[in-house]
Amino acid sequence: GELLVPHMPTIRVPRSGDRVYKNECAFSYDSPNSEGGLYVCMNTFLAFGREHVERHFRKTGQSVYMHLKRHVREI
């Protein structure tokens, strides 16, 4: 919890009109089902695959992402 304190001003909570892109990367076809999963920026709500999240960080300085990864279990 203490690691997030300096970043709290950049974290937003989605409002009713905000779109949260959590199904596919903004630059590729990565999804939560992909090997690396998907990273959602907690300021812009754009999603990025593992190969593109660092580029977004360098460009914007946003450093808080929610990592979405689905694990399929066979029944």
N, C-alpha and C positions, 0 to 999 in steps of 0.2 A: 503494500500500500504506500509506503513512504517514497518509493521510486516514482510514483505518479504525481506527487505533490508539486514539483516544479513545472509539470506539463499541464496542470489543471486548466489554466487559461485557454489552452488550445483545444481542449476536448469539448465537443458539443454533444448534446442529446438530440436525436432526431425529433423534429416536430411533425405535425400532421401533413404538411406540404412538402417535406423533404423526401427525396428519393434516396434509398440506400441500395447501392449496387452490390449485392452479395451473391450473385449467381455466376458472374463471369468477369474476368480481368478486363480492364479498360483497353489494354493493348494486345492481348492474345486470347486464346480460347481456354485458358486455365480456369478451373472451377474448384469448388470445395472438394470435388471428387478427384482432382488431379493429385499427383504424388506429393507436391509441396503444399497443396491447399491454396487458400486465398487469403489475402491480407486486406482488410477494410480500414481505410484511413478514418480515424475518429473525429476528423474535422471536416473533410470534404465528402465523406461517405462513398468515395470511389474505391473500387476493388482492384487489387493488383496481384499477379502471380509472383512467385519467388524471384524470378529474373527481373521483374520490373519495380518491385517495391523499393529497392535501394535507390533507383533513379528518381523516384518520386520524393524520397527523403532528401536526397541531395538538392533537388530543385526547389522544394518548398520548406524544408526544415521540419516538417511534421514528423514526429517520432513515436506517436502512439497509434498502433494498429491492432485490430482484433483479428486473430488468426482463426479462420474457419477451415476445418478439415473433417470430412466425413469418412468414417470407417465402415466398410460394408462387411457384415457378418453373414456367413452362409448358415442357413437353418437346416 
